[in-house]
Amino acid sequence: MPTRHVQIAMYSNVNGVGRLFGGRLMEWVDIAGAVEARRYAHSDVTLAAVDSLEFLAPVQLNEVVALEAEVTWTGRTSMEIRVDSYVERLDGSRHQVNRAYLIYVAVDPDGRPVSVRPFEPADGRQRAEWEEACGRNAARKARRQHQGPSADRA
Ligand SMILES: CC(C)(COP(=O)(O)OP(=O)(O)OC[C@H]1O[C@@H](n2cnc3c(N)ncnc32)[C@H](O)[C@@H]1OP(=O)(O)O)[C@@H](O)C(=O)NCCC(=O)NCCS
């Protein structure tokens, strides 16, 4: 079951033309992703990298933003979490405004990485996502090897 998080774009969250600040949405994405990772790992987690984050459509003042975070892949201590963000209209319909993939690492109280249980896709959709995530993980590793340790860290 994905982690769900709901917010309203209030005055303190929008810019001079009434659009939600991208950084504020990133904060909400991080919170939803971290809670999903914590629930999965049953431990504290730390954000190691943002693989990608796409703003697909703007959010306007007073709109409801619903975020859904779901594990898509695990390594030994790391987890990839997909966070999808939607604007919900009054009639209940919604459209997607953001998609992000974040990498969290499970840590002990001293901040040292600890292992997580392997992710087991429950159905065809999760298996397809897991296979895509394996590809992203391979690309991340190649990037880090090529560019050095800080290449894809957020
Ligand atoms: C993330 C962190 C715990 C990794 O520690 P480390 O000493 O590099 O540990 P390791 O090399 O054993 O890597 C642990 C896991 O993190 C993954 N990892 C580390 N850096 C990564 C990166 N930049 N991108 C993706 N994964 C990364 C490794 O692949 C490994 O995954 P695996 O166990 O599933 O194979 C450490 O770098 C850290 O604390 N960074 C700061 C995190 C932080 O403060 N976040 C908040 C941002 S304000």
PDBQT file of the ligand as one rigid body, heavy atoms in Angstrom, charges set to zero:
ROOT
HETATM    1  C1  LIG A 201      23.887   7.839   1.962  1.00  0.00    +0.000 C 
HETATM    2  C2  LIG A 201      25.031   7.403   2.875  1.00  0.00    +0.000 C 
HETATM    3  C3  LIG A 201      24.430   6.865   4.212  1.00  0.00    +0.000 C 
HETATM    4  C4  LIG A 201      25.792   6.285   2.173  1.00  0.00    +0.000 C 
HETATM    5  O1  LIG A 201      26.844   5.970   2.995  1.00  0.00    +0.000 OA
HETATM    6  P1  LIG A 201      28.159   5.244   2.399  1.00  0.00    +0.000 P 
HETATM    7  O2  LIG A 201      29.198   5.251   3.439  1.00  0.00    +0.000 OA
HETATM    8  O3  LIG A 201      28.441   5.788   1.043  1.00  0.00    +0.000 OA
HETATM    9  O4  LIG A 201      27.654   3.764   2.327  1.00  0.00    +0.000 OA
HETATM   10  P2  LIG A 201      27.836   2.695   1.183  1.00  0.00    +0.000 P 
HETATM   11  O5  LIG A 201      28.927   3.022   0.228  1.00  0.00    +0.000 OA
HETATM   12  O6  LIG A 201      27.897   1.382   1.906  1.00  0.00    +0.000 OA
HETATM   13  O7  LIG A 201      26.465   2.786   0.394  1.00  0.00    +0.000 OA
HETATM   14  C5  LIG A 201      25.265   2.403   1.024  1.00  0.00    +0.000 C 
HETATM   15  C6  LIG A 201      24.195   2.345  -0.027  1.00  0.00    +0.000 C 
HETATM   16  O8  LIG A 201      23.934   3.661  -0.470  1.00  0.00    +0.000 OA
HETATM   17  C7  LIG A 201      23.966   3.691  -1.874  1.00  0.00    +0.000 C 
HETATM   18  N1  LIG A 201      24.407   5.008  -2.279  1.00  0.00    +0.000 N 
HETATM   19  C8  LIG A 201      25.388   5.739  -1.745  1.00  0.00    +0.000 A 
HETATM   20  N2  LIG A 201      25.516   6.896  -2.410  1.00  0.00    +0.000 NA
HETATM   21  C9  LIG A 201      24.570   6.889  -3.376  1.00  0.00    +0.000 A 
HETATM   22  C10 LIG A 201      24.214   7.782  -4.421  1.00  0.00    +0.000 A 
HETATM   23  N3  LIG A 201      24.838   8.945  -4.582  1.00  0.00    +0.000 N 
HETATM   24  N4  LIG A 201      23.210   7.441  -5.234  1.00  0.00    +0.000 NA
HETATM   25  C11 LIG A 201      22.554   6.269  -5.082  1.00  0.00    +0.000 A 
HETATM   26  N5  LIG A 201      22.865   5.372  -4.119  1.00  0.00    +0.000 NA
HETATM   27  C12 LIG A 201      23.863   5.687  -3.296  1.00  0.00    +0.000 A 
HETATM   28  C13 LIG A 201      24.942   2.623  -2.261  1.00  0.00    +0.000 C 
HETATM   29  O9  LIG A 201      24.748   2.189  -3.594  1.00  0.00    +0.000 OA
HETATM   30  C14 LIG A 201      24.578   1.553  -1.267  1.00  0.00    +0.000 C 
HETATM   31  O10 LIG A 201      23.432   0.866  -1.707  1.00  0.00    +0.000 OA
HETATM   32  P3  LIG A 201      23.250  -0.730  -1.512  1.00  0.00    +0.000 P 
HETATM   33  O11 LIG A 201      23.636  -1.066  -0.113  1.00  0.00    +0.000 OA
HETATM   34  O12 LIG A 201      21.790  -0.954  -1.764  1.00  0.00    +0.000 OA
HETATM   35  O13 LIG A 201      24.132  -1.402  -2.521  1.00  0.00    +0.000 OA
HETATM   36  C15 LIG A 201      26.002   8.588   3.200  1.00  0.00    +0.000 C 
HETATM   37  O14 LIG A 201      26.666   8.976   2.006  1.00  0.00    +0.000 OA
HETATM   38  C16 LIG A 201      25.314   9.785   3.800  1.00  0.00    +0.000 C 
HETATM   39  O15 LIG A 201      25.009   9.802   4.998  1.00  0.00    +0.000 OA
HETATM   40  N6  LIG A 201      25.086  10.822   2.973  1.00  0.00    +0.000 N 
HETATM   41  C17 LIG A 201      24.388  12.036   3.448  1.00  0.00    +0.000 C 
HETATM   42  C18 LIG A 201      22.880  11.789   3.418  1.00  0.00    +0.000 C 
HETATM   43  C19 LIG A 201      22.101  13.018   3.865  1.00  0.00    +0.000 C 
HETATM   44  O16 LIG A 201      22.534  13.748   4.725  1.00  0.00    +0.000 OA
HETATM   45  N7  LIG A 201      20.910  13.182   3.275  1.00  0.00    +0.000 N 
HETATM   46  C20 LIG A 201      20.061  14.289   3.564  1.00  0.00    +0.000 C 
HETATM   47  C21 LIG A 201      20.230  15.329   2.504  1.00  0.00    +0.000 C 
HETATM   48  S1  LIG A 201      20.121  16.941   3.206  1.00  0.00    +0.000 SA
ENDROOT
TORSDOF 0
